[in-house]
């Protein structure tokens, strides 16, 4: 007699194992009688309800993510470990229509322990602020952690239902590069780690930046798999882009000001300088990074200015000043001195300076600080040097070290000079002769002072001299030497020009505590010298 095959529905009805079928949203559409025999739940009480209602709350996320092992609630309220590997039915576009599989209770104790360990690991994944995923070509995501809904707005089911879902959500401007990396991983011949950054379009239409940390797994006999972690880095990326725009604006501004830029990490002592910084100092062949910041800077500073420069930035690092700005002579790579301004500000953490940044300016290109006619420093530089000298002197006096002696290096003197009959020279011979006279006066002044001293042109035919580490007697002798030198005739072309200088002198004194006070005193002494034809007049500070 011929054998008559039983209908498929009857076979499913007779199977001892539980057959489960759901739609794409986990609603149960079919259960065979073995469900009631295993779980105690009636069939009509389960069909039409979500399968997830019977799953332990801690395991819902992992089941939705693609893990086949979970705890199921039986009719007596007890949860037992089950295995259910669901196979999807898809349409012509590979979208999931339904799922079906066989539900099996896990009874082996060893396997239960392993399952529990795995479940704890999966629950740990849920605490990670990112989406853990696994994917295969043609299948799409075989695993996806539940954070995908919180971060991007899509449910696990929506994402896994379509193998091309991820590709459809990558921003069009990033898609070509992302697909090239993705396809290379699918075609790889060995396992390796890689990383991608791209924009993803969320359910709400918002664009977020994603950093995808990935690994392709190549195993013999099976398709390549990718595993990874997607992290929302929108805030970080936005900050980076804003920093880049800020850097570009800052770079444009500094190019416009023609300053050199520097950045000094005080914890590592690594100093970064810009190309313009090197150009100002004639160090065109020098690189931008220096492992020992001060060791790089020190030989570039004129030896007579080093202590003053170091004091300025150390006082700022110690928190005594809100910033620092110091003018000094730098040693140019061509072998000539160049006046520069070095300024900056520090960032403090817990009261300790950890980083400094600022700029370097060529004072020859800043008329307010450097006189282009005589190549002497101008009024701002002179006041800066005088402020420093006053601070050092007042600091010594404040420590109660008594009357200055011959070894006191903080004493100083200020000279103010005004040329006699300079207007007559201009009116008689023209301004070009007057300019050449000023240039020769500048050279004679420089020849009369030491390297540690400073000669500055304050404007017109007015010059100032700062004599450092000098007592009153030596300062007056130096002033008279200058007066004699300036009184000698000047040869300007075929002309011989004669002029002289009226000099006001004021020596350091604790009662004078500001640069304005010293300049007023020197000006008063100079006026007395000019009105009485004294040549040199010393300002007497009252007791």
C-alpha positions as CSV (number, residue, x, y, z in Angstrom):
1,X,0.0,0.0,0.0
2,X,1.3,3.5,-0.8
3,X,2.5,5.6,2.2
4,X,0.4,8.7,2.7
5,X,2.4,11.7,4.1
6,X,0.9,13.6,7.0
7,X,0.2,17.3,6.3
8,X,2.9,19.7,7.6
9,X,0.5,21.3,10.1
10,X,-0.3,17.9,11.6
11,X,3.5,17.1,12.0
12,X,4.1,20.4,13.8
13,X,1.1,19.6,16.0
14,X,2.6,16.2,16.9
15,X,6.2,17.3,17.5
16,X,7.4,16.9,21.2
17,X,9.4,20.2,20.9
18,X,7.8,23.6,21.1
19,X,7.4,25.3,17.7
20,X,7.2,29.1,17.9
21,X,6.3,31.6,15.2
22,X,6.1,35.4,15.6
23,X,5.7,38.3,13.3
24,X,8.4,41.0,12.8
25,X,7.2,42.7,16.0
26,X,7.4,39.6,18.3
27,X,3.7,38.9,18.4
28,X,3.1,35.2,18.6
29,X,1.2,33.9,15.5
30,X,1.6,30.1,16.1
31,X,2.4,27.6,18.9
32,X,2.1,23.9,18.8
33,X,0.6,21.9,21.8
34,X,4.1,21.2,23.2
35,X,4.1,24.8,24.4
36,X,1.4,24.0,26.9
37,X,3.0,20.8,28.0
38,X,6.4,22.6,28.6
39,X,5.4,25.9,30.1
40,X,1.8,25.3,31.4
41,X,0.5,28.3,29.6
42,X,-2.6,27.6,27.5
43,X,-2.2,28.1,23.7
44,X,-5.1,30.5,23.4
45,X,-3.6,32.6,26.2
46,X,-0.3,33.0,24.4
47,X,-1.1,33.3,20.7
48,X,-1.7,37.0,19.8
49,X,0.4,38.2,22.7
50,X,4.0,39.3,22.5
51,X,6.5,36.6,23.2
52,X,8.6,39.2,25.1
53,X,5.8,39.2,27.8
54,X,6.9,35.7,28.9
55,X,10.7,36.6,28.9
56,X,12.5,37.6,32.0
57,X,12.8,41.5,32.0
58,X,16.6,41.3,32.3
59,X,16.7,39.2,29.1
60,X,14.3,41.1,26.8
61,X,17.0,43.3,25.4
62,X,19.4,40.6,24.7
63,X,16.7,38.4,23.0
64,X,15.7,41.4,20.8
65,X,19.3,41.9,20.0
66,X,19.7,38.4,18.5
67,X,20.8,36.2,21.4
68,X,19.0,32.9,21.4
69,X,19.4,32.1,25.1
70,X,17.0,33.6,27.7
71,X,14.8,32.9,30.8
72,X,11.2,32.1,30.1
73,X,8.4,32.4,32.7
74,X,6.4,29.3,33.3
75,X,2.8,29.2,34.5
76,X,3.9,28.7,38.1
77,X,5.9,32.0,37.9
78,X,9.3,30.3,37.8
79,X,11.8,31.3,35.2
80,X,13.8,28.6,33.4
81,X,16.6,28.9,30.9
82,X,15.6,28.3,27.3
83,X,17.2,28.3,23.8
84,X,15.2,29.7,20.8
85,X,17.1,30.3,17.6
86,X,14.6,32.1,15.3
87,X,14.9,31.9,11.6
88,X,13.5,34.9,9.6
89,X,11.2,34.8,6.6
90,X,11.9,37.8,4.4
91,X,10.3,39.4,1.4
92,X,11.9,40.2,-2.0
93,X,13.7,43.1,-0.4
94,X,15.1,41.0,2.4
95,X,12.8,42.6,5.0
96,X,11.8,40.4,7.9
97,X,8.1,39.3,7.7
98,X,8.1,36.6,10.4
99,X,10.3,34.4,12.6
100,X,10.0,30.8,13.6
101,X,12.1,28.4,15.6
102,X,12.1,25.5,18.1
103,X,12.1,26.3,21.9
104,X,14.3,24.0,23.9
105,X,14.7,24.0,27.7
106,X,18.4,24.0,28.9
107,X,18.7,21.3,31.5
108,X,22.5,20.7,31.6
109,X,23.9,22.3,34.7
110,X,27.3,23.2,33.1
111,X,25.6,24.8,30.2
112,X,23.3,26.8,32.5
113,X,26.3,28.2,34.3
114,X,27.9,29.2,31.0
115,X,24.6,30.7,29.9
116,X,24.3,32.7,33.1
117,X,27.9,34.0,32.7
118,X,27.1,35.0,29.1
119,X,23.9,36.7,30.2
120,X,25.7,38.7,32.8
121,X,28.2,39.8,30.1
122,X,25.3,40.8,27.8
123,X,23.7,42.8,30.6
124,X,27.1,44.5,31.1
125,X,27.0,45.5,27.4
126,X,23.8,47.3,28.1
127,X,25.7,49.6,30.5
128,X,28.1,50.7,27.7
129,X,27.2,54.1,26.2
130,X,27.4,52.8,22.7
131,X,25.9,50.2,20.4
132,X,27.5,46.8,20.3
133,X,26.9,45.0,17.0
134,X,27.7,42.0,14.9
135,X,27.0,41.7,11.2
136,X,27.4,39.3,8.2
137,X,27.2,40.1,4.4
138,X,23.7,39.5,3.1
139,X,22.3,38.9,6.6
140,X,22.8,42.3,8.1
141,X,23.1,42.6,11.9
142,X,23.1,39.2,13.6
143,X,23.4,41.0,17.0
144,X,22.6,44.6,18.1
145,X,22.5,45.9,21.6
146,X,19.4,47.8,22.8
147,X,21.2,51.1,23.1
148,X,20.5,51.6,19.4
149,X,17.0,52.8,20.2
150,X,18.2,55.3,22.8
151,X,21.0,56.7,20.7
152,X,19.5,56.6,17.2
153,X,15.8,56.2,17.7
154,X,15.4,52.9,15.8
155,X,14.3,49.7,17.5
156,X,16.5,46.6,17.2
157,X,13.7,44.9,15.2
158,X,13.7,47.8,12.6
159,X,17.5,47.7,12.3
160,X,17.8,43.9,12.0
161,X,14.8,43.5,9.7
162,X,16.6,45.0,6.7
163,X,20.2,43.8,5.8
164,X,20.8,47.2,4.1
165,X,19.5,49.3,7.0
166,X,22.9,50.7,8.2
167,X,23.9,51.7,4.7
168,X,20.6,53.5,4.2
169,X,21.2,55.6,7.3
170,X,24.8,56.7,6.7
171,X,25.0,60.4,5.6
172,X,25.3,60.6,1.7
173,X,28.5,62.6,1.9
174,X,30.1,59.8,4.0
175,X,28.6,56.8,2.4
176,X,31.2,56.1,-0.4
177,X,34.1,56.1,2.1
178,X,32.2,54.1,4.6
179,X,31.1,51.4,2.1
180,X,34.7,51.1,0.8
181,X,35.9,50.3,4.3
182,X,32.9,48.0,4.9
183,X,33.4,46.0,1.7
184,X,37.1,45.7,2.3
185,X,36.3,44.1,5.7
186,X,33.8,41.6,4.1
187,X,36.4,40.6,1.5
188,X,39.4,40.4,4.0
189,X,41.6,37.3,4.0
190,X,42.7,37.8,7.7
191,X,41.2,39.2,10.9
192,X,42.1,42.8,11.7
193,X,40.9,45.9,13.7
194,X,39.8,49.1,12.0
195,X,37.9,52.3,12.8
196,X,35.4,54.5,11.0
197,X,34.0,57.9,11.6
198,X,30.9,59.0,9.8
199,X,27.6,60.8,10.1
200,X,24.4,58.8,10.7
201,X,20.8,60.1,10.2
202,X,18.6,59.2,13.1
203,X,14.9,58.5,13.1
204,X,14.1,62.2,13.9
205,X,16.3,63.3,11.0
206,X,19.0,64.6,13.2
207,X,22.6,64.0,12.0
208,X,24.9,62.6,14.6
209,X,28.6,61.8,14.3
210,X,29.5,58.1,15.0
211,X,32.9,56.6,15.8
212,X,32.7,52.9,14.9
213,X,35.4,50.7,16.5
214,X,35.4,47.5,14.4
215,X,37.0,44.2,13.9
216,X,36.6,41.8,11.0
217,X,36.7,38.1,12.0
218,X,37.9,35.7,9.3
219,X,37.3,32.0,10.0
220,X,37.7,29.1,7.6
221,X,34.4,27.7,6.2
222,X,32.2,30.6,7.1
223,X,31.5,34.1,5.9
224,X,33.4,37.0,7.3
225,X,31.8,38.6,10.4
226,X,32.3,42.1,11.7
227,X,31.9,43.1,15.3
228,X,32.1,46.6,16.6
229,X,31.0,49.4,19.0
230,X,29.2,52.5,17.6
231,X,29.7,55.6,19.8
232,X,27.9,58.9,19.4
233,X,30.7,61.5,19.3
234,X,28.7,64.4,18.1
235,X,29.6,66.7,21.0
236,X,33.3,65.8,20.6
237,X,33.2,66.3,16.8
238,X,31.4,69.6,17.1
239,X,34.0,70.8,19.6
240,X,36.8,69.6,17.3
241,X,35.3,71.4,14.3
242,X,34.8,74.6,16.4
243,X,38.4,74.3,17.6
244,X,39.6,73.9,14.1
245,X,37.6,77.0,13.0
246,X,38.9,78.9,16.0
247,X,42.5,77.8,15.1
248,X,42.0,79.0,11.5
249,X,40.6,82.3,12.7
250,X,43.4,82.7,15.2
251,X,46.0,81.7,12.6
252,X,44.6,84.3,10.1
253,X,44.6,87.0,12.8
254,X,48.2,86.2,13.8
255,X,49.3,86.3,10.2
256,X,47.7,89.6,9.9
257,X,49.5,90.9,12.9
258,X,52.8,89.3,11.7
259,X,53.5,87.9,15.2
260,X,55.1,84.6,16.0
261,X,53.1,82.2,18.1
262,X,54.3,79.8,20.9
263,X,52.7,77.2,23.2
264,X,54.6,75.8,26.1
265,X,53.5,72.7,28.0
266,X,55.1,73.3,31.4
267,X,54.5,69.7,32.6
268,X,56.6,68.2,29.9
269,X,58.7,71.3,29.1
270,X,57.9,70.9,25.4
271,X,57.7,74.2,23.5
272,X,55.9,74.6,20.1
273,X,56.7,77.6,18.0
274,X,55.3,78.8,14.7
275,X,57.2,79.4,11.5
276,X,56.9,83.2,12.0
277,X,58.4,82.8,15.5
278,X,61.5,81.2,13.9
279,X,61.6,83.8,11.1
280,X,61.7,86.7,13.5
281,X,64.7,85.2,15.2
282,X,66.4,84.1,11.9
283,X,65.9,80.4,12.7
284,X,64.4,79.4,9.4
285,X,66.0,76.0,9.4
286,X,64.8,75.2,13.0
287,X,61.9,72.9,13.6
288,X,58.7,73.8,15.5
289,X,59.1,71.5,18.5
290,X,61.7,71.8,21.3
291,X,61.9,69.3,24.1
292,X,63.4,71.7,26.6
293,X,61.7,75.0,26.4
294,X,64.0,77.2,28.4
295,X,67.2,75.6,27.1
296,X,66.0,76.5,23.6
297,X,65.1,80.1,24.6
298,X,68.0,81.1,26.8
299,X,70.8,81.3,24.2
300,X,68.4,83.4,22.0
301,X,68.2,86.2,24.7
302,X,71.0,88.7,25.0
303,X,73.0,87.8,28.2
304,X,72.4,91.2,29.7
305,X,68.7,90.7,29.4
306,X,68.3,87.1,30.4
307,X,67.8,87.7,34.2
308,X,65.2,90.3,33.5
309,X,63.3,88.2,31.0
310,X,63.4,85.1,33.2
311,X,62.2,87.2,36.2
312,X,59.2,88.5,34.2
313,X,57.8,85.1,33.2
314,X,58.7,83.5,36.6
315,X,56.7,86.2,38.4
316,X,53.7,85.4,36.2
317,X,54.1,81.6,36.7
318,X,54.2,82.3,40.5
319,X,50.8,84.0,40.2
320,X,52.2,87.5,41.0
321,X,51.1,89.0,37.7
322,X,48.0,88.2,35.6
323,X,50.2,88.0,32.5
324,X,53.7,89.0,31.3
325,X,55.1,91.1,28.5
326,X,58.8,91.9,28.3
327,X,60.9,93.6,25.6
328,X,64.5,92.4,25.2
329,X,67.3,92.0,22.7
330,X,67.3,88.7,20.9
331,X,70.3,87.2,19.1
332,X,69.2,86.9,15.5
333,X,70.5,83.9,13.4
334,X,72.3,86.4,11.2
335,X,74.4,87.5,14.1
336,X,72.8,90.8,14.8
337,X,70.6,91.8,17.8
338,X,66.9,92.4,17.3
339,X,64.5,94.0,19.7
340,X,61.5,91.8,20.4
341,X,58.5,91.7,22.6
342,X,57.7,88.4,24.3
343,X,54.3,88.1,25.9
344,X,51.9,85.4,27.1
345,X,49.6,84.1,29.7
346,X,49.6,80.8,31.8
347,X,46.8,78.3,32.5
348,X,46.7,77.2,36.1
349,X,45.4,74.0,37.7
350,X,45.1,73.9,41.5
351,X,47.3,77.0,41.7
352,X,50.1,75.5,39.5
353,X,50.9,76.9,36.0
354,X,50.6,73.9,33.6
355,X,50.7,75.7,30.2
356,X,51.7,79.0,28.8
357,X,51.0,80.5,25.3
358,X,51.5,83.8,23.6
359,X,53.3,85.6,20.9
360,X,56.6,87.1,19.9
361,X,56.7,90.4,18.0
362,X,59.5,92.1,16.1
363,X,59.6,95.6,17.6
364,X,61.3,97.0,14.5
365,X,57.9,96.5,12.8
366,X,56.0,98.2,15.6
367,X,56.6,101.9,15.4
368,X,55.1,102.6,18.9
369,X,57.7,100.3,20.5
370,X,60.7,100.7,18.2
371,X,62.0,103.9,16.5
372,X,62.6,103.2,12.8
373,X,64.7,106.3,12.3
374,X,67.3,105.8,15.0
375,X,66.8,102.0,15.5
376,X,66.4,102.6,19.2
377,X,63.6,101.3,21.5
378,X,60.7,103.6,21.9
379,X,58.6,104.7,24.9
380,X,56.8,101.4,25.7
381,X,60.0,99.4,25.9
382,X,61.7,102.0,28.0
383,X,58.8,102.1,30.5
384,X,58.8,98.3,30.6
385,X,62.5,98.2,31.5
386,X,62.0,101.0,34.0
387,X,59.0,99.2,35.7
388,X,61.2,96.1,36.1
389,X,64.0,98.1,37.6
390,X,61.6,99.9,40.1
391,X,60.1,96.5,41.1
392,X,63.5,95.0,41.8
393,X,64.6,98.0,43.8
394,X,61.4,98.3,45.8
395,X,61.5,94.5,46.5
396,X,64.9,94.9,48.1
397,X,63.8,97.9,50.1
398,X,60.7,96.1,51.2
399,X,62.8,93.3,52.7
400,X,64.4,95.8,55.0
401,X,68.0,95.3,53.7
402,X,69.0,98.8,54.7
403,X,70.9,101.5,52.9
404,X,72.2,100.5,49.4
405,X,75.9,99.7,49.3
406,X,78.4,99.2,46.5
407,X,77.2,95.6,46.0
408,X,73.6,96.6,45.5
409,X,72.7,95.7,41.9
410,X,69.1,97.1,42.1
411,X,70.1,100.7,42.2
412,X,69.6,102.6,38.9
413,X,69.4,106.1,37.4
414,X,67.1,107.7,34.7
415,X,68.5,110.3,32.4
416,X,66.2,112.5,30.2
417,X,68.0,114.4,27.4
418,X,66.8,117.2,25.2
419,X,68.9,118.6,22.3
420,X,69.6,122.3,22.3
421,X,69.0,124.3,19.1
422,X,67.6,121.3,17.3
423,X,64.7,123.3,15.9
424,X,67.2,125.8,14.5
425,X,69.0,122.9,12.7
426,X,65.7,121.8,11.1
427,X,64.7,125.3,10.1
428,X,68.1,126.2,8.6
429,X,69.2,123.0,6.9
430,X,66.0,121.0,6.5
431,X,64.4,117.9,8.2
432,X,66.7,115.5,6.3
433,X,69.7,117.0,8.1
434,X,67.8,117.0,11.4
435,X,67.0,113.2,10.9
436,X,70.7,112.5,10.3
437,X,71.6,114.5,13.4
438,X,69.2,112.4,15.5
439,X,70.8,109.2,14.0
440,X,74.3,110.3,15.0
441,X,73.1,111.3,18.5
442,X,71.7,107.8,18.9
443,X,75.0,106.2,18.0
444,X,77.0,108.4,20.4
445,X,74.6,107.7,23.2
446,X,74.9,103.9,22.6
447,X,78.7,104.3,22.6
448,X,78.6,106.0,26.0
449,X,76.6,103.3,27.9
450,X,77.2,99.7,28.8
451,X,75.4,96.7,27.3
452,X,73.3,96.4,30.4
453,X,72.0,100.0,30.0
454,X,69.1,101.1,27.7
455,X,69.0,104.1,25.4
456,X,65.5,105.0,24.0
457,X,64.1,107.7,21.8
458,X,60.9,109.1,23.4
459,X,60.0,111.3,20.5
460,X,61.3,114.3,18.6
461,X,64.7,115.2,19.9
462,X,64.1,113.7,23.4
463,X,66.0,110.7,24.5
464,X,66.0,108.7,27.7
465,X,68.8,106.5,29.2
466,X,68.3,103.9,31.9
467,X,71.6,103.1,33.8
468,X,71.3,99.9,35.8
469,X,73.3,98.7,38.7
470,X,74.8,102.1,39.2
471,X,75.2,104.4,42.2
472,X,74.5,108.2,42.3
473,X,78.1,109.3,41.8
474,X,78.8,107.0,38.9
475,X,75.4,107.9,37.3
476,X,76.3,111.7,37.5
477,X,79.8,111.0,36.0
478,X,78.2,109.0,33.2
479,X,75.7,111.8,32.5
480,X,78.5,114.4,32.2
481,X,80.4,112.0,29.9
482,X,77.3,111.9,27.7
483,X,77.0,115.6,27.7
484,X,80.6,116.0,26.6
485,X,80.2,113.4,23.8
486,X,77.0,115.0,22.4
487,X,78.6,118.5,22.4
488,X,81.3,117.6,19.9
489,X,80.5,118.8,16.3
490,X,78.6,116.5,13.8
491,X,79.7,116.0,10.2
492,X,76.5,115.7,8.1
493,X,77.6,115.7,4.4
494,X,79.4,118.9,3.8
495,X,77.9,120.5,6.9
496,X,79.3,120.7,10.4
497,X,76.5,120.9,12.9
498,X,77.0,121.8,16.5
499,X,74.4,121.1,19.3
500,X,74.4,120.1,22.9
501,X,72.1,118.3,25.3
502,X,70.4,119.3,28.5
503,X,70.2,116.3,30.8
504,X,68.0,115.7,33.8
505,X,69.2,112.9,36.2
506,X,67.2,111.1,38.9
507,X,68.6,108.2,40.9
508,X,66.7,105.3,42.4
509,X,64.9,106.1,45.7
510,X,62.3,104.3,47.8
511,X,60.0,107.3,47.7
512,X,59.7,107.0,43.9
513,X,57.5,104.0,43.2
514,X,56.3,104.3,39.6
515,X,57.8,105.0,36.1
516,X,55.6,108.1,35.9
517,X,57.2,109.5,39.1
518,X,60.7,108.9,37.8
519,X,59.9,110.4,34.4
520,X,58.4,113.5,36.0
521,X,61.4,113.9,38.2
522,X,63.9,113.6,35.3
523,X,61.8,116.0,33.2
524,X,61.9,118.6,36.1
525,X,65.7,118.2,36.3
526,X,66.1,118.5,32.6
527,X,64.0,121.7,32.5
528,X,66.2,123.1,35.2
529,X,69.4,122.2,33.2
530,X,68.0,123.8,30.1
531,X,66.7,127.0,31.7
532,X,70.0,127.5,33.6
533,X,72.4,126.2,30.9
534,X,73.7,123.7,33.3
535,X,74.2,120.8,30.9
536,X,73.4,118.3,33.6
537,X,71.0,118.7,36.5
538,X,70.4,116.2,39.3
539,X,66.9,115.8,40.8
540,X,67.1,115.8,44.6
541,X,64.5,113.6,46.2
542,X,63.2,115.1,49.4
543,X,63.7,113.1,52.6
